């Protein structure tokens, strides 16, 4: 037995020391050395590779990049998901108000507020709300077309009481912020104030004017999901009483089947908007009190960028109604003329044309010319 083992050991030593076995071992060693050197060279080359030449990296670089990607994905797996509070603040609701004859009553405002709670399906319960109160307008030298309530003691008392009641009503609503303007600054500047007060988490907002209450359900969840998936959806409008015409094409159908179509109709009535679109594209163009005065032209010239998408393709029944809380149109304006609150001489040609179109007795209206 010992002789056999001795012979095996001797054979193994002979094989290990033979020229053939040495060549085989040296070849294996050299191959491993070459692979190691090449891998190190590629890694070194990748480290110093200019950014504009990354597409020319070798297979080994791809392997290294895959490892890095795997680590990156692992890191992302450990990132915290958006907090519930952040998701709640993603969309704000803004209601714009100014002094009207119905004040100090909160009824017109609460009709708007309660309508958003009832009809905006999917809006978080604690979504941020902003209620703006514009200042009272000073009496101008030229009164033509000036139909808003102006500064006097009676109106000042209404205004102050309205603000007091607002603050009392919403004092326990930590998601409702009231922005009071020190003077009359107009709709566009009130929009700027709201944007300055938004949380960084807020990416979208609904605009509601104080006399345009919702009357139909709107799928907020679908609007938000569709906007997140389509950066070109910057504005979403809603059909009112008037038909919407002049489509711009470029339709979107959401995952849940809701149809959105662009129209060459920009409006500052009720709508949904991206905050950055207002900041970067709209407000820099606005010099008027009402943004739509400045936005009609760019919308006609570049509808694929500025034109709003209309919810449900702008078809069907209205999603809001116009209550004319400011009493600036038709029969409500006529009643103000009859009461002596608005002089006939203050009416513009457009005011008179709209009153006639809405059915006001023009013969009776003209009896107030001398008033």
C-alpha positions in Angstrom: 0.0 0.0 0.0 2.8 2.4 0.9 4.5 1.7 -2.4 1.4 2.5 -4.3 0.9 5.8 -2.6 4.6 6.6 -3.1 4.2 5.9 -6.8 1.1 8.2 -7.1 2.8 11.1 -5.3 5.8 10.6 -7.5 3.6 10.7 -10.7 1.8 13.8 -9.5 5.1 15.6 -8.9 6.3 14.5 -12.3 3.2 15.8 -14.0 3.3 19.1 -12.1 6.9 19.6 -13.1 6.7 18.5 -16.7 7.2 21.1 -19.5 3.6 20.4 -20.8 1.9 21.0 -17.4 3.9 24.1 -16.8 2.8 25.5 -20.1 -0.8 24.8 -19.4 -0.7 26.4 -16.0 1.2 29.4 -17.3 -1.4 29.8 -20.1 -4.3 29.8 -17.6 -2.5 32.3 -15.4 -1.8 34.6 -18.3 -5.4 34.4 -19.5 -6.7 35.3 -16.1 -4.1 38.1 -15.8 -5.1 39.6 -19.2 -8.9 39.5 -18.3 -8.1 41.2 -15.1 -6.1 43.9 -16.8 -8.7 44.5 -19.5 -11.5 44.8 -16.9 -9.4 47.3 -14.9 -8.7 49.3 -18.0 -12.3 49.4 -19.0 -13.4 50.5 -15.6 -10.6 53.2 -15.6 -11.7 54.3 -19.0 -15.3 54.5 -18.0 -14.4 56.6 -15.0 -12.7 59.2 -17.1 -15.0 58.9 -20.2 -16.5 62.2 -21.4 -20.2 62.5 -21.1 -20.7 62.8 -24.9 -19.0 59.5 -25.5 -20.9 57.3 -23.1 -22.7 55.6 -25.9 -19.3 54.1 -27.2 -18.5 52.2 -24.0 -17.7 48.5 -24.3 -19.7 45.5 -23.1 -17.8 45.5 -19.8 -18.9 49.1 -19.3 -22.5 48.0 -19.8 -22.1 45.4 -17.2 -20.6 47.9 -14.7 -23.4 50.3 -15.5 -26.0 47.6 -14.9 -24.5 47.1 -11.5 -24.7 50.8 -10.8 -28.2 50.9 -12.0 -29.1 48.0 -9.7 -27.7 49.9 -6.8 -29.6 53.0 -7.8 -32.8 51.1 -8.0 -32.1 49.7 -4.6 -31.6 53.2 -3.3 -34.9 54.3 -4.8 -36.6 51.4 -3.2 -35.6 52.9 0.2 -36.9 56.4 -0.7 -40.0 57.5 1.2 -43.1 57.6 -1.0 -45.0 60.9 -1.1 -46.5 61.6 2.2 -50.3 61.8 2.6 -49.9 65.5 3.4 -48.0 66.1 0.2 -50.6 64.4 -1.9 -53.4 66.4 -0.1 -51.6 69.6 -1.0 -51.1 68.7 -4.7 -54.2 70.6 -5.9 -55.5 73.8 -4.4 -58.9 75.4 -4.8 -59.1 79.2 -5.2 -62.3 81.2 -5.0 -62.1 84.9 -6.0 -64.4 87.4 -4.4 -65.1 91.1 -4.3 -67.7 93.4 -2.8 -71.2 92.7 -4.1 -74.7 93.9 -3.1 -75.4 90.6 -1.4 -72.7 91.2 1.2 -72.2 90.9 4.1 -74.0 87.6 3.5 -71.8 84.6 2.9 -74.4 82.8 0.8 -72.9 83.4 -2.6 -69.5 82.3 -1.5 -70.8 79.2 0.4 -72.7 78.2 -2.8 -69.3 78.1 -4.6 -67.5 76.5 -1.6 -70.1 73.8 -1.0 -70.3 73.1 -4.7 -66.6 72.2 -4.9 -67.0 69.9 -2.0 -70.0 68.2 -3.6 -69.0 68.0 -7.2 -65.2 67.7 -7.4 -65.0 63.9 -7.0 -61.7 62.7 -5.6 -60.5 66.0 -4.2 -58.9 65.4 -0.8 -61.0 66.5 2.1 -58.2 68.7 3.4 -57.1 70.1 0.1 -55.9 73.7 0.5 -58.4 76.4 -0.2 -57.7 80.1 -0.8 -60.5 82.7 -0.7 -59.4 86.1 -2.0 -61.2 89.4 -1.2 -60.3 92.2 -3.5 -60.4 95.8 -2.2 -63.1 98.3 -2.9 -62.7 100.2 -6.1 -62.1 104.0 -5.9 -64.5 106.2 -7.9 -62.9 107.0 -11.3 -63.1 110.2 -13.2 -64.7 108.4 -16.2 -67.6 106.3 -15.0 -68.5 104.7 -18.4 -68.6 100.9 -18.0 -67.8 101.1 -14.3 -70.3 98.7 -12.8 -68.5 97.4 -9.7 -69.5 98.7 -6.3 -67.3 101.6 -5.3 -65.9 103.2 -2.2 -68.5 104.9 0.0 -69.4 104.5 3.7 -72.3 102.1 3.0 -70.1 99.8 0.9 -67.2 100.0 3.3 -69.5 98.8 6.1 -70.7 95.9 4.0 -67.1 95.0 3.1 -65.8 95.1 6.6 -68.7 92.9 7.9 -68.2 90.4 5.1 -64.6 90.0 6.0 -65.5 89.6 9.7 -68.0 86.9 8.9 -65.6 85.1 6.6 -63.0 85.0 9.4 -65.5 83.7 11.9 -66.8 81.0 9.6 -63.5 79.6 8.6 -61.5 80.1 11.9 -61.3 76.4 12.6 -60.5 75.4 9.0 -56.8 75.0 9.0 -56.7 74.3 5.2 -58.6 77.5 4.3 -56.6 80.7 3.9 -58.2 84.1 3.4 -56.2 86.7 1.4 -57.5 90.2 1.8 -56.2 92.9 -0.6 -55.6 96.3 1.0 -56.9 97.9 -2.2 -58.6 97.0 -5.4 -56.0 95.1 -7.4 -58.1 93.0 -9.8 -58.4 89.4 -10.7 -54.9 89.0 -12.3 -53.0 90.4 -9.3 -55.1 88.3 -6.9 -54.0 85.2 -8.9 -50.4 86.4 -8.4 -50.9 86.7 -4.7 -52.4 83.2 -4.4 -49.4 81.7 -6.3 -47.0 83.5 -4.0 -48.7 81.8 -1.0 -48.9 78.3 -2.4 -47.0 75.4 -0.8 -44.2 73.9 -2.9 -46.2 70.7 -2.9 -49.0 72.3 -4.8 -48.7 71.7 -8.6 -52.3 72.4 -9.7 -55.2 74.7 -8.9 -58.8 75.2 -9.6 -60.1 78.7 -10.3 -63.6 79.6 -9.3 -65.2 83.0 -9.6 -67.7 84.0 -6.9 -70.8 83.7 -9.1 -70.1 80.5 -11.1 -71.2 77.6 -8.9 -70.8 74.0 -10.0 -73.9 72.2 -10.9 -72.5 68.8 -12.2 -70.0 66.3 -11.0 -66.4 66.5 -12.2 -64.0 63.6 -11.9 -61.0 65.4 -10.2 -59.1 62.1 -9.9 -59.3 61.6 -13.7 -58.2 65.2 -14.4 -55.2 64.9 -12.1 -54.1 61.5 -13.3 -54.4 62.6 -17.0 -52.5 65.8 -16.4 -49.7 63.9 -14.6 -49.5 61.6 -17.7 -49.7 64.4 -20.3 -47.5 67.4 -19.7 -49.3 69.2 -22.7 -52.4 69.3 -20.6 -51.8 72.7 -19.0 -55.4 73.9 -18.7 -58.7 72.2 -18.4 -61.9 74.2 -19.0 -65.5 73.3 -18.3 -68.5 74.0 -20.4 -70.8 76.8 -19.2 -74.1 78.0 -20.7 -72.6 78.9 -24.1 -71.6 76.4 -26.7 -67.8 75.9 -27.2 -66.6 76.2 -30.8 -63.4 76.3 -32.9 -61.7 73.0 -31.8 -57.9 72.9 -32.0 -57.5 69.1 -32.3 -55.0 67.1 -30.3 -57.5 65.2 -28.3 -56.8 63.1 -25.2 -58.8 60.1 -24.0 -58.0 59.3 -20.4 -57.5 55.7 -19.1 -61.0 55.8 -17.6 -62.5 57.0 -21.0 -63.1 60.7 -20.3 -62.6 62.7 -23.5 -60.6 66.0 -23.5 -60.5 68.3 -26.6 -58.6 71.6 -27.1 -60.6 74.6 -28.2 -59.4 78.1 -29.2 -61.3 79.6 -26.3 -59.2 80.8 -23.4 -61.3 81.7 -20.3 -60.6 82.9 -16.8 -63.9 81.3 -15.7 -63.9 78.1 -13.8 -60.9 76.0 -14.8 -58.1 73.7 -13.7 -54.5 74.7 -14.3 -50.8 73.9 -13.8 -49.2 76.3 -11.5 -46.0 76.5 -13.5 -48.0 77.3 -16.7 -49.5 80.3 -15.0 -46.2 81.4 -13.5 -44.1 81.0 -16.7 -46.5 81.4 -19.6 -49.7 83.3 -18.6 -49.0 85.9 -16.0 -45.9 87.4 -17.7 -48.3 88.2 -20.7 -51.1 89.6 -18.5 -51.4 93.4 -18.1 -55.2 93.6 -17.9 -57.5 93.1 -14.9 -58.9 90.0 -16.5 -56.3 87.5 -17.8 -58.5 86.5 -20.7 -58.2 90.0 -22.2 -54.6 89.2 -22.9 -54.8 85.5 -23.6 -57.3 85.3 -26.5 -54.7 86.4 -29.1 -51.9 84.0 -28.2 -54.4 81.2 -27.9 -55.6 81.9 -31.5 -52.0 82.1 -32.8 -50.6 79.1 -30.9 -53.6 77.0 -29.9 -51.6 73.8 -29.5 -49.7 75.4 -26.6 -52.2 77.9 -25.0 -55.6 76.5 -25.8 -57.3 74.7 -22.9 -58.5 71.1 -23.0 -62.2 71.0 -22.3 -63.6 68.3 -20.0 -65.8 65.8 -21.9 -64.9 67.6 -25.1 -66.9 70.6 -24.2 -70.1 68.7 -24.8 -73.3 68.1 -22.8 -75.0 70.1 -20.1 -73.2 73.0 -18.4 -70.9 72.2 -15.4 -71.6 75.6 -13.8 -74.1 78.4 -14.1 -73.6 82.2 -14.0 -75.6 83.8 -11.2 -74.2 87.3 -11.9 -73.6 88.1 -8.3 -72.0 91.4 -9.4 -75.2 92.4 -11.2 -73.4 93.6 -14.3 -75.6 92.0 -17.0 -79.1 91.9 -18.3 -82.0 92.3 -16.0 -80.0 92.6 -12.8 -78.1 95.5 -14.3 -81.4 97.0 -15.5 -82.7 96.9 -11.9 -79.6 98.8 -10.7 -80.3 101.5 -13.3 -84.0 101.7 -12.1 -82.9 102.0 -8.5 -80.6 104.9 -9.4 -77.5 102.9 -8.3 -76.1 103.0 -11.8 -76.5 106.0 -14.1 -77.6 105.3 -17.7 -74.5 107.4 -18.8 -72.3 104.8 -17.1 -73.5 102.1 -19.4 -71.1 101.2 -22.3 -72.3 100.2 -25.7 -71.4 96.6 -24.8 -73.5 96.8 -21.7 -76.5 98.0 -23.6 -76.0 95.4 -26.4 -75.9 92.6 -23.9 -79.0 93.9 -22.1 -80.9 94.0 -25.4 -79.7 90.5 -26.3 -80.9 89.2 -22.9 -84.4 90.6 -23.4 -84.4 93.9 -21.5 -87.1 96.4 -22.6 -84.9 98.9 -24.3 -87.7 101.5 -24.6 -88.1 101.5 -20.8 -84.3 101.5 -20.3 -84.0 104.7 -22.5 -86.4 106.5 -20.1 -83.6 106.6 -17.7 -81.2 108.5 -20.0 -82.0 111.8 -18.4 -81.6 110.4 -14.9 
